Amino acid sequence: MSIAFGVSEPGSARSPRKSVLIGPDGKVVITYDKVTPADHPGQVIDDLDGMC
């Protein structure tokens, strides 16, 4: 799935720590290139709140 959304390269052994926010239409809304596990959930919630 990470290759389908452009997060990792085909043939790579591991995906980098990235995430994407996908809208109801299945399109990528935001790409998070640098993810810090402690901060990321709050960042996603803030972005979701800003979309409403």
C-alpha distance matrix in Angstrom:
0.0 3.8 5.4 5.1 6.6 8.8 8.6 9.1 11.1 10.7 12.8 12.8 13.5 12.1 10.2 12.9 13.7 12.4 11.3 11.2 13.4 12.5 15.7 16.9 16.6 12.8 13.5 12.7 16.1 16.1 14.3 15.6 16.0 18.3 17.7 20.7 20.1 23.6 23.5 20.0 20.4 23.6 22.2 19.5 22.4 24.7 22.3 21.8 25.6 26.2 24.3 26.6
3.8 0.0 3.8 5.5 5.4 6.2 5.0 5.7 8.4 9.2 11.5 10.6 11.7 9.8 7.1 9.4 10.5 9.2 8.8 9.4 12.4 12.4 16.0 18.0 17.8 14.0 13.7 12.0 15.0 14.3 11.7 12.8 12.6 14.9 14.8 18.0 17.9 21.5 21.2 17.9 19.0 22.0 20.2 18.1 21.4 23.2 20.8 21.1 24.8 25.1 23.6 26.3
5.4 3.8 0.0 3.8 5.4 5.0 5.7 5.1 6.1 6.2 9.3 9.5 11.6 10.7 8.7 11.1 13.1 11.8 11.9 11.9 14.9 14.5 17.8 19.7 18.7 15.0 14.3 13.0 16.4 15.9 13.4 14.9 14.3 17.0 17.5 20.9 21.2 24.8 24.4 21.1 22.4 25.3 23.2 21.1 24.5 26.1 23.4 23.7 27.5 27.3 25.7 28.5
5.1 5.5 3.8 0.0 3.8 5.6 7.7 8.6 9.6 9.3 12.6 13.2 15.2 14.3 12.0 14.2 15.5 13.5 12.5 11.4 13.7 12.4 15.2 16.7 15.4 11.7 11.3 10.9 14.6 15.0 13.2 15.5 15.7 18.7 19.1 22.5 22.7 26.1 25.4 21.8 22.7 25.4 23.3 20.8 23.8 25.4 22.5 22.4 26.2 26.0 23.8 26.5
6.6 5.4 5.4 3.8 0.0 3.8 5.6 8.1 10.1 11.3 14.6 14.4 16.3 14.6 11.6 12.8 13.5 10.8 9.6 8.0 10.4 9.6 12.6 14.9 13.8 10.3 9.1 7.6 11.1 11.2 9.5 12.0 12.5 15.7 16.2 19.8 20.2 23.5 22.3 18.7 19.8 22.2 19.8 17.4 20.6 21.9 18.9 19.1 22.9 22.5 20.5 23.4
8.8 6.2 5.0 5.6 3.8 0.0 3.8 5.7 7.2 9.2 12.6 12.2 14.8 13.3 10.3 11.1 12.7 10.3 10.3 9.6 12.6 12.5 15.6 18.2 17.1 13.8 11.9 9.9 12.9 12.1 9.6 11.7 11.1 14.4 15.7 19.4 20.4 23.8 22.6 19.3 21.0 23.3 20.7 18.9 22.4 23.3 20.3 21.2 24.8 24.0 22.5 25.7
8.6 5.0 5.7 7.7 5.6 3.8 0.0 3.8 7.0 9.7 12.4 10.9 12.8 10.6 7.2 7.5 8.9 6.8 7.6 8.2 11.8 12.7 16.3 19.1 18.7 15.2 13.7 11.0 13.5 11.8 8.6 9.5 8.5 11.4 12.4 16.0 17.0 20.4 19.6 16.5 18.4 20.9 18.5 17.0 20.6 21.7 19.2 20.2 23.8 23.4 22.3 25.6
9.1 5.7 5.1 8.6 8.1 5.7 3.8 0.0 3.8 6.6 8.8 7.1 9.4 7.8 5.3 6.7 9.5 8.9 10.6 11.8 15.4 16.2 19.8 22.4 21.8 18.2 16.9 14.6 17.2 15.6 12.2 12.7 10.9 13.2 14.3 17.6 18.5 22.2 21.8 19.0 21.1 23.8 21.5 20.2 23.9 25.1 22.8 23.9 27.5 27.1 26.1 29.3
11.1 8.4 6.1 9.6 10.1 7.2 7.0 3.8 0.0 3.8 6.2 5.6 9.0 9.0 7.9 9.6 12.8 12.5 14.3 15.2 18.7 19.1 22.5 24.9 24.0 20.4 19.0 17.0 19.9 18.5 15.2 16.0 13.9 16.2 17.7 21.0 22.0 25.7 25.4 22.6 24.8 27.4 25.1 23.9 27.5 28.6 26.1 27.2 30.8 30.3 29.2 32.4
10.7 9.2 6.2 9.3 11.3 9.2 9.7 6.6 3.8 0.0 3.8 5.6 8.8 10.0 9.8 12.4 15.6 15.4 16.7 17.4 20.7 20.6 23.8 25.8 24.6 20.9 20.1 18.7 21.9 21.1 18.1 19.1 17.3 19.7 20.8 24.0 24.6 28.4 28.3 25.4 27.2 30.1 28.0 26.4 29.9 31.3 28.7 29.5 33.2 32.8 31.4 34.4
12.8 11.5 9.3 12.6 14.6 12.6 12.4 8.8 6.2 3.8 0.0 3.8 6.4 8.9 10.2 13.0 16.4 17.1 18.8 20.1 23.5 23.6 27.0 28.9 27.9 24.1 23.5 22.1 25.2 24.1 20.9 21.4 19.4 21.2 22.1 24.9 25.4 29.2 29.6 26.9 28.8 31.9 30.0 28.6 32.1 33.7 31.3 32.1 35.8 35.7 34.4 37.4
12.8 10.6 9.5 13.2 14.4 12.2 10.9 7.1 5.6 5.6 3.8 0.0 3.8 5.6 7.2 9.7 13.2 14.4 16.6 18.5 22.1 22.7 26.3 28.5 28.0 24.2 23.4 21.4 24.2 22.6 19.2 19.1 16.8 18.2 19.0 21.6 22.2 26.0 26.5 24.1 26.2 29.2 27.4 26.3 29.9 31.4 29.4 30.4 34.0 33.9 33.0 36.1
13.5 11.7 11.6 15.2 16.3 14.8 12.8 9.4 9.0 8.8 6.4 3.8 0.0 3.8 7.1 9.9 13.0 14.9 17.1 19.5 23.0 23.8 27.5 29.6 29.4 25.6 25.2 23.2 25.9 24.1 20.7 20.2 18.0 18.8 19.0 21.1 21.2 24.9 26.0 23.8 25.7 28.9 27.6 26.6 30.0 31.8 30.1 31.0 34.6 34.9 34.1 37.0
12.1 9.8 10.7 14.3 14.6 13.3 10.6 7.8 9.0 10.0 8.9 5.6 3.8 0.0 3.7 6.5 9.3 11.4 13.8 16.4 20.0 21.2 25.0 27.2 27.4 23.7 23.2 20.8 23.2 21.2 17.8 16.9 14.9 15.4 15.3 17.4 17.4 21.2 22.2 20.0 22.0 25.2 23.9 23.0 26.4 28.2 26.7 27.7 31.1 31.5 31.0 33.8
10.2 7.1 8.7 12.0 11.6 10.3 7.2 5.3 7.9 9.8 10.2 7.2 7.1 3.7 0.0 3.8 6.5 7.9 10.2 12.8 16.4 17.8 21.5 24.0 24.2 20.6 19.9 17.3 19.5 17.5 14.1 13.2 11.5 12.4 12.4 14.9 15.3 19.0 19.5 17.0 19.1 22.2 20.6 19.6 23.1 24.8 23.1 24.1 27.6 27.9 27.3 30.2
12.9 9.4 11.1 14.2 12.8 11.1 7.5 6.7 9.6 12.4 13.0 9.7 9.9 6.5 3.8 0.0 3.8 5.8 9.1 12.1 15.8 17.9 21.6 24.5 24.9 21.5 20.3 17.2 18.8 16.2 12.5 10.9 8.6 8.9 9.4 12.0 13.0 16.6 16.9 14.7 17.4 20.1 18.3 17.9 21.5 22.8 21.3 22.9 26.1 26.2 26.0 29.2
13.7 10.5 13.1 15.5 13.5 12.7 8.9 9.5 12.8 15.6 16.4 13.2 13.0 9.3 6.5 3.8 0.0 3.8 7.0 10.6 13.8 16.4 20.1 23.0 24.0 20.8 19.7 16.5 17.5 14.6 11.3 8.9 7.5 6.8 6.1 8.5 9.3 13.0 13.2 11.1 13.7 16.4 15.0 14.7 18.2 19.6 18.5 20.0 23.1 23.5 23.6 26.6
12.4 9.2 11.8 13.5 10.8 10.3 6.8 8.9 12.5 15.4 17.1 14.4 14.9 11.4 7.9 5.8 3.8 0.0 3.7 7.0 10.4 13.1 16.7 19.8 20.6 17.6 16.2 12.9 13.8 10.9 7.6 5.6 5.0 6.0 5.8 9.3 10.3 13.7 13.0 10.1 12.6 15.1 13.0 12.3 16.0 17.2 15.6 17.1 20.4 20.4 20.3 23.4
11.3 8.8 11.9 12.5 9.6 10.3 7.6 10.6 14.3 16.7 18.8 16.6 17.1 13.8 10.2 9.1 7.0 3.7 0.0 3.8 6.9 9.6 13.1 16.2 17.3 14.4 13.4 10.1 11.0 8.6 6.2 5.2 7.0 8.4 7.3 10.6 10.8 13.9 12.8 9.3 10.8 13.5 11.5 9.8 13.4 14.9 13.0 14.0 17.5 17.8 17.3 20.2
11.2 9.4 11.9 11.4 8.0 9.6 8.2 11.8 15.2 17.4 20.1 18.5 19.5 16.4 12.8 12.1 10.6 7.0 3.8 0.0 3.8 6.1 9.7 12.9 13.7 11.1 9.8 6.5 7.4 5.7 4.5 5.9 8.5 10.8 10.3 13.6 13.9 16.6 14.9 11.2 12.1 14.2 11.9 9.5 12.8 14.2 11.5 12.1 15.8 15.8 14.6 17.6
13.4 12.4 14.9 13.7 10.4 12.6 11.8 15.4 18.7 20.7 23.5 22.1 23.0 20.0 16.4 15.8 13.8 10.4 6.9 3.8 0.0 3.8 6.6 9.9 11.4 9.6 8.6 5.9 5.5 5.1 6.5 8.1 11.4 13.4 12.5 15.3 15.3 17.3 15.3 11.6 11.5 13.1 10.9 7.8 10.5 11.9 9.0 8.8 12.6 12.8 11.3 14.0
12.5 12.4 14.5 12.4 9.6 12.5 12.7 16.2 19.1 20.6 23.6 22.7 23.8 21.2 17.8 17.9 16.4 13.1 9.6 6.1 3.8 0.0 3.8 6.8 7.9 5.8 5.5 4.5 5.5 7.3 8.9 11.4 14.4 16.7 16.0 18.9 18.6 20.8 18.9 15.2 14.7 16.4 14.5 11.1 13.1 14.7 11.6 10.5 14.2 14.4 12.0 14.3
15.7 16.0 17.8 15.2 12.6 15.6 16.3 19.8 22.5 23.8 27.0 26.3 27.5 25.0 21.5 21.6 20.1 16.7 13.1 9.7 6.6 3.8 0.0 3.8 5.3 5.4 5.6 6.3 6.0 9.0 11.6 14.2 17.4 19.8 19.1 21.8 21.5 23.2 21.1 17.6 16.6 17.7 15.9 12.5 13.6 14.9 11.7 9.9 13.1 13.1 10.0 11.8
16.9 18.0 19.7 16.7 14.9 18.2 19.1 22.4 24.9 25.8 28.9 28.5 29.6 27.2 24.0 24.5 23.0 19.8 16.2 12.9 9.9 6.8 3.8 0.0 3.8 5.4 7.5 9.5 9.6 12.8 15.3 17.8 21.0 23.3 22.3 24.8 24.1 25.8 23.9 20.4 18.9 20.2 18.9 15.2 15.8 17.3 14.6 12.0 14.8 15.3 11.9 12.7
16.6 17.8 18.7 15.4 13.8 17.1 18.7 21.8 24.0 24.6 27.9 28.0 29.4 27.4 24.2 24.9 24.0 20.6 17.3 13.7 11.4 7.9 5.3 3.8 0.0 3.8 5.6 8.8 9.7 13.3 15.6 18.7 21.5 24.3 23.8 26.7 26.3 28.3 26.3 22.7 21.7 23.0 21.3 17.8 18.8 20.0 16.8 14.8 17.7 17.5 13.9 15.1
12.8 14.0 15.0 11.7 10.3 13.8 15.2 18.2 20.4 20.9 24.1 24.2 25.6 23.7 20.6 21.5 20.8 17.6 14.4 11.1 9.6 5.8 5.4 5.4 3.8 0.0 3.8 6.7 8.9 11.9 13.5 16.5 19.0 21.8 21.3 24.4 24.0 26.4 24.7 21.0 20.3 22.1 20.2 16.8 18.4 19.9 16.8 15.1 18.5 18.5 15.3 17.0
13.5 13.7 14.3 11.3 9.1 11.9 13.7 16.9 19.0 20.1 23.5 23.4 25.2 23.2 19.9 20.3 19.7 16.2 13.4 9.8 8.6 5.5 5.6 7.5 5.6 3.8 0.0 3.8 6.2 9.3 10.9 14.4 16.7 19.8 19.9 23.2 23.5 25.8 23.7 20.1 20.0 21.4 19.1 16.0 18.0 18.9 15.4 14.6 17.9 17.2 14.2 16.6
12.7 12.0 13.0 10.9 7.6 9.9 11.0 14.6 17.0 18.7 22.1 21.4 23.2 20.8 17.3 17.2 16.5 12.9 10.1 6.5 5.9 4.5 6.3 9.5 8.8 6.7 3.8 0.0 3.8 5.8 7.1 10.6 13.0 16.1 16.3 19.7 20.3 22.6 20.5 16.9 17.3 18.7 16.0 13.3 15.9 16.6 13.1 13.0 16.5 15.6 13.3 16.3
16.1 15.0 16.4 14.6 11.1 12.9 13.5 17.2 19.9 21.9 25.2 24.2 25.9 23.2 19.5 18.8 17.5 13.8 11.0 7.4 5.5 5.5 6.0 9.6 9.7 8.9 6.2 3.8 0.0 3.8 7.0 10.1 13.0 15.8 16.0 19.1 19.8 21.6 19.0 15.7 15.9 16.7 13.8 11.3 13.5 13.6 9.9 10.2 13.4 12.1 9.9 13.1
16.1 14.3 15.9 15.0 11.2 12.1 11.8 15.6 18.5 21.1 24.1 22.6 24.1 21.2 17.5 16.2 14.6 10.9 8.6 5.7 5.1 7.3 9.0 12.8 13.3 11.9 9.3 5.8 3.8 0.0 3.8 6.5 9.5 12.1 12.5 15.7 16.8 18.6 15.9 12.8 13.7 14.4 11.2 9.4 12.3 12.2 8.7 10.1 13.3 12.0 11.0 14.6
14.3 11.7 13.4 13.2 9.5 9.6 8.6 12.2 15.2 18.1 20.9 19.2 20.7 17.8 14.1 12.5 11.3 7.6 6.2 4.5 6.5 8.9 11.6 15.3 15.6 13.5 10.9 7.1 7.0 3.8 0.0 3.8 6.1 9.1 10.1 13.6 15.1 17.4 15.2 12.0 13.8 15.0 11.8 10.5 14.0 14.2 11.2 13.0 16.3 15.2 14.6 18.1
15.6 12.8 14.9 15.5 12.0 11.7 9.5 12.7 16.0 19.1 21.4 19.1 20.2 16.9 13.2 10.9 8.9 5.6 5.2 5.9 8.1 11.4 14.2 17.8 18.7 16.5 14.4 10.6 10.1 6.5 3.8 0.0 3.8 5.7 6.4 9.9 11.7 14.0 11.8 8.9 11.4 12.7 9.6 9.2 13.0 13.1 11.0 13.3 16.3 15.7 15.8 19.2
16.0 12.6 14.3 15.7 12.5 11.1 8.5 10.9 13.9 17.3 19.4 16.8 18.0 14.9 11.5 8.6 7.5 5.0 7.0 8.5 11.4 14.4 17.4 21.0 21.5 19.0 16.7 13.0 13.0 9.5 6.1 3.8 0.0 3.8 6.4 10.0 12.5 15.1 13.3 11.1 14.1 15.5 12.6 12.7 16.5 16.5 14.6 17.1 20.0 19.2 19.4 22.9
18.3 14.9 17.0 18.7 15.7 14.4 11.4 13.2 16.2 19.7 21.2 18.2 18.8 15.4 12.4 8.9 6.8 6.0 8.4 10.8 13.4 16.7 19.8 23.3 24.3 21.8 19.8 16.1 15.8 12.1 9.1 5.7 3.8 0.0 3.8 6.7 9.8 12.1 10.6 9.2 12.8 14.0 11.5 12.6 16.1 16.2 15.1 17.8 20.3 19.9 20.7 24.0
17.7 14.8 17.5 19.1 16.2 15.7 12.4 14.3 17.7 20.8 22.1 19.0 19.0 15.3 12.4 9.4 6.1 5.8 7.3 10.3 12.5 16.0 19.1 22.3 23.8 21.3 19.9 16.3 16.0 12.5 10.1 6.4 6.4 3.8 0.0 3.8 6.1 8.8 7.8 6.0 9.6 11.4 9.6 10.5 13.9 14.6 14.1 16.3 18.8 19.1 20.0 22.9
20.7 18.0 20.9 22.5 19.8 19.4 16.0 17.6 21.0 24.0 24.9 21.6 21.1 17.4 14.9 12.0 8.5 9.3 10.6 13.6 15.3 18.9 21.8 24.8 26.7 24.4 23.2 19.7 19.1 15.7 13.6 9.9 10.0 6.7 3.8 0.0 3.8 5.6 5.5 5.6 9.1 10.5 9.8 11.5 14.2 15.0 15.4 17.6 19.6 20.2 21.7 24.3
20.1 17.9 21.2 22.7 20.2 20.4 17.0 18.5 22.0 24.6 25.4 22.2 21.2 17.4 15.3 13.0 9.3 10.3 10.8 13.9 15.3 18.6 21.5 24.1 26.3 24.0 23.5 20.3 19.8 16.8 15.1 11.7 12.5 9.8 6.1 3.8 0.0 3.8 5.6 5.4 7.4 9.8 10.3 11.3 13.4 15.1 15.9 17.3 19.3 20.7 21.9 24.1
23.6 21.5 24.8 26.1 23.5 23.8 20.4 22.2 25.7 28.4 29.2 26.0 24.9 21.2 19.0 16.6 13.0 13.7 13.9 16.6 17.3 20.8 23.2 25.8 28.3 26.4 25.8 22.6 21.6 18.6 17.4 14.0 15.1 12.1 8.8 5.6 3.8 0.0 3.8 6.0 7.3 8.4 9.9 11.7 13.0 14.3 15.9 17.5 18.8 20.3 22.1 24.0
23.5 21.2 24.4 25.4 22.3 22.6 19.6 21.8 25.4 28.3 29.6 26.5 26.0 22.2 19.5 16.9 13.2 13.0 12.8 14.9 15.3 18.9 21.1 23.9 26.3 24.7 23.7 20.5 19.0 15.9 15.2 11.8 13.3 10.6 7.8 5.5 5.6 3.8 0.0 3.8 5.9 5.8 6.4 9.0 10.5 11.0 12.7 14.7 15.8 17.0 19.0 21.0
20.0 17.9 21.1 21.8 18.7 19.3 16.5 19.0 22.6 25.4 26.9 24.1 23.8 20.0 17.0 14.7 11.1 10.1 9.3 11.2 11.6 15.2 17.6 20.4 22.7 21.0 20.1 16.9 15.7 12.8 12.0 8.9 11.1 9.2 6.0 5.6 5.4 6.0 3.8 0.0 3.8 5.5 5.0 6.2 8.6 9.8 10.5 12.3 14.2 15.3 16.7 19.0
20.4 19.0 22.4 22.7 19.8 21.0 18.4 21.1 24.8 27.2 28.8 26.2 25.7 22.0 19.1 17.4 13.7 12.6 10.8 12.1 11.5 14.7 16.6 18.9 21.7 20.3 20.0 17.3 15.9 13.7 13.8 11.4 14.1 12.8 9.6 9.1 7.4 7.3 5.9 3.8 0.0 3.8 5.4 5.2 6.2 8.6 9.9 10.6 12.3 14.3 15.5 17.1
23.6 22.0 25.3 25.4 22.2 23.3 20.9 23.8 27.4 30.1 31.9 29.2 28.9 25.2 22.2 20.1 16.4 15.1 13.5 14.2 13.1 16.4 17.7 20.2 23.0 22.1 21.4 18.7 16.7 14.4 15.0 12.7 15.5 14.0 11.4 10.5 9.8 8.4 5.8 5.5 3.8 0.0 3.8 5.4 5.1 6.1 8.6 9.8 10.4 12.3 14.3 15.8
22.2 20.2 23.2 23.3 19.8 20.7 18.5 21.5 25.1 28.0 30.0 27.4 27.6 23.9 20.6 18.3 15.0 13.0 11.5 11.9 10.9 14.5 15.9 18.9 21.3 20.2 19.1 16.0 13.8 11.2 11.8 9.6 12.6 11.5 9.6 9.8 10.3 9.9 6.4 5.0 5.4 3.8 0.0 3.8 5.5 5.1 6.2 8.6 9.9 10.6 12.6 14.9
19.5 18.1 21.1 20.8 17.4 18.9 17.0 20.2 23.9 26.4 28.6 26.3 26.6 23.0 19.6 17.9 14.7 12.3 9.8 9.5 7.8 11.1 12.5 15.2 17.8 16.8 16.0 13.3 11.3 9.4 10.5 9.2 12.7 12.6 10.5 11.5 11.3 11.7 9.0 6.2 5.2 5.4 3.8 0.0 3.8 5.4 5.0 6.1 8.6 9.8 10.7 12.9
22.4 21.4 24.5 23.8 20.6 22.4 20.6 23.9 27.5 29.9 32.1 29.9 30.0 26.4 23.1 21.5 18.2 16.0 13.4 12.8 10.5 13.1 13.6 15.8 18.8 18.4 18.0 15.9 13.5 12.3 14.0 13.0 16.5 16.1 13.9 14.2 13.4 13.0 10.5 8.6 6.2 5.1 5.5 3.8 0.0 3.8 5.4 5.0 6.1 8.6 9.9 11.1
24.7 23.2 26.1 25.4 21.9 23.3 21.7 25.1 28.6 31.3 33.7 31.4 31.8 28.2 24.8 22.8 19.6 17.2 14.9 14.2 11.9 14.7 14.9 17.3 20.0 19.9 18.9 16.6 13.6 12.2 14.2 13.1 16.5 16.2 14.6 15.0 15.1 14.3 11.0 9.8 8.6 6.1 5.1 5.4 3.8 0.0 3.8 5.5 5.1 6.2 8.8 10.4
22.3 20.8 23.4 22.5 18.9 20.3 19.2 22.8 26.1 28.7 31.3 29.4 30.1 26.7 23.1 21.3 18.5 15.6 13.0 11.5 9.0 11.6 11.7 14.6 16.8 16.8 15.4 13.1 9.9 8.7 11.2 11.0 14.6 15.1 14.1 15.4 15.9 15.9 12.7 10.5 9.9 8.6 6.2 5.0 5.4 3.8 0.0 3.8 5.4 5.0 6.4 9.2
21.8 21.1 23.7 22.4 19.1 21.2 20.2 23.9 27.2 29.5 32.1 30.4 31.0 27.7 24.1 22.9 20.0 17.1 14.0 12.1 8.8 10.5 9.9 12.0 14.8 15.1 14.6 13.0 10.2 10.1 13.0 13.3 17.1 17.8 16.3 17.6 17.3 17.5 14.7 12.3 10.6 9.8 8.6 6.1 5.0 5.5 3.8 0.0 3.8 5.3 5.2 6.8
25.6 24.8 27.5 26.2 22.9 24.8 23.8 27.5 30.8 33.2 35.8 34.0 34.6 31.1 27.6 26.1 23.1 20.4 17.5 15.8 12.6 14.2 13.1 14.8 17.7 18.5 17.9 16.5 13.4 13.3 16.3 16.3 20.0 20.3 18.8 19.6 19.3 18.8 15.8 14.2 12.3 10.4 9.9 8.6 6.1 5.1 5.4 3.8 0.0 3.8 5.4 5.5
26.2 25.1 27.3 26.0 22.5 24.0 23.4 27.1 30.3 32.8 35.7 33.9 34.9 31.5 27.9 26.2 23.5 20.4 17.8 15.8 12.8 14.4 13.1 15.3 17.5 18.5 17.2 15.6 12.1 12.0 15.2 15.7 19.2 19.9 19.1 20.2 20.7 20.3 17.0 15.3 14.3 12.3 10.6 9.8 8.6 6.2 5.0 5.3 3.8 0.0 3.8 5.6
24.3 23.6 25.7 23.8 20.5 22.5 22.3 26.1 29.2 31.4 34.4 33.0 34.1 31.0 27.3 26.0 23.6 20.3 17.3 14.6 11.3 12.0 10.0 11.9 13.9 15.3 14.2 13.3 9.9 11.0 14.6 15.8 19.4 20.7 20.0 21.7 21.9 22.1 19.0 16.7 15.5 14.3 12.6 10.7 9.9 8.8 6.4 5.2 5.4 3.8 0.0 3.8
26.6 26.3 28.5 26.5 23.4 25.7 25.6 29.3 32.4 34.4 37.4 36.1 37.0 33.8 30.2 29.2 26.6 23.4 20.2 17.6 14.0 14.3 11.8 12.7 15.1 17.0 16.6 16.3 13.1 14.6 18.1 19.2 22.9 24.0 22.9 24.3 24.1 24.0 21.0 19.0 17.1 15.8 14.9 12.9 11.1 10.4 9.2 6.8 5.5 5.6 3.8 0.0
